[in-house]
Amino acid sequence: MITATIAGRTIEVAAGTALQHICDAHDTPVTFGCRAARCGACMIKVISSADNLTPAGPGERAVLDVLALSPDCRLACQATVLDTVTIDVAD
């Protein structure tokens, strides 16, 4: 098991778990809209260990290029946790 710290709450998860499933199962403050990298509602800010999330694909990259205010932003609907990571809800 590894840990995902989301908005200050540390959760033990299995490596390879989709971040949206972690957020859904643990009632985190991350909100979701389309769940398909189109709306940006689930924008998160990676606080540490960004390399422990799967890389952003082309669809997510396109949304981030338009909406992200900083390079440490990701879409929770598209990221999978590979190892311990800390994130927060984007401002």
WODAQUI-V837373 format. One record per residue. N is the residue number from 1. BURIAL is b if it has 9 or more other C-alpha atoms within 8 Angstrom, else e. Layout:
N & BURIAL
N & BURIAL
This chain:
1 & e
2 & b
3 & b
4 & b
5 & b
6 & b
7 & b
8 & e
9 & e
10 & e
11 & e
12 & e
13 & b
14 & e
15 & b
16 & e
17 & b
18 & b
19 & b
20 & b
21 & e
22 & b
23 & b
24 & e
25 & e
26 & e
27 & e
28 & e
29 & e
30 & b
31 & e
32 & e
33 & e
34 & e
35 & e
36 & e
37 & b
38 & b
39 & e
40 & b
41 & b
42 & b
43 & b
44 & b
45 & b
46 & b
47 & b
48 & e
49 & b
50 & b
51 & e
52 & b
53 & b
54 & b
55 & e
56 & b
57 & e
58 & e
59 & b
60 & b
61 & b
62 & e
63 & b
64 & b
65 & e
66 & e
67 & e
68 & b
69 & e
70 & e
71 & e
72 & e
73 & b
74 & b
75 & b
76 & b
77 & b
78 & b
79 & b
80 & b
81 & b
82 & b
83 & b
84 & b
85 & b
86 & b
87 & b
88 & b
89 & b
90 & e
91 & e
